[in-house]
Amino acid sequence: MDIVTFLPFIVLIGAMFLMTRSAKKKQQAAAKMRNEMQPGTGVRTIGGMYAVVKEVNDDTATLEVAPGVHAIYAKNAIGAVLDDEEYNRIVHGAEQDLKSDTPVVPDDASSLTQDGEPAASDDAPVDLGKKDAGAETDTDAEKAVEADADAPKKDEDAPKKTDGEADAK
């Protein structure tokens, strides 16, 4: 037998080994995170509910899901243990420290112009609904609307049908 024959099998076995190894590491990290839970820390369940840990047992954890409301969850149902800052930001809407160096995006465009005044524009407002801005002027559009209003309505000219009449002739 030649080594070229066994090469695809060797590559396949190696890929399977690497995939199972990374999955096993993720499982071990999740188990370690769940075992290090302390009462008073904020958690997110795998269902997306945020709660505070009140008591930790071997296989279960008692979570306070609302003030005075306690529920018992399996440790495997804890998706993430959150640090205090992140938990307060998500649950209570606490703002982050405003002293950070990250730029603040303004709510309106007035701060993007000089002196807070809107930029002067020589052009007329652009109608984005038109396909070709130069093809039709406002007067042409008004004339078209008037012509449509003067034209007789086809539905009004046709005799009304009753329930027993059919379209076929």
Secondary structure, 3 states (H helix, E strand, C coil): CCHHHHHHHHHHHHHHHHHHHHHHHHHHHHHHHHHCCCCCCEEEECCCCEEEEEEECCCEEEEEEECCEEEEEEHHHEEEEECHHHHHHHHCCCCCCCCCCCCCCCCCHHHHCHHHCCCCCCCCCCCCCCCCCCCCCHHHHHHHHHHHHHCCCHHHHCCCCCCCCCCCC
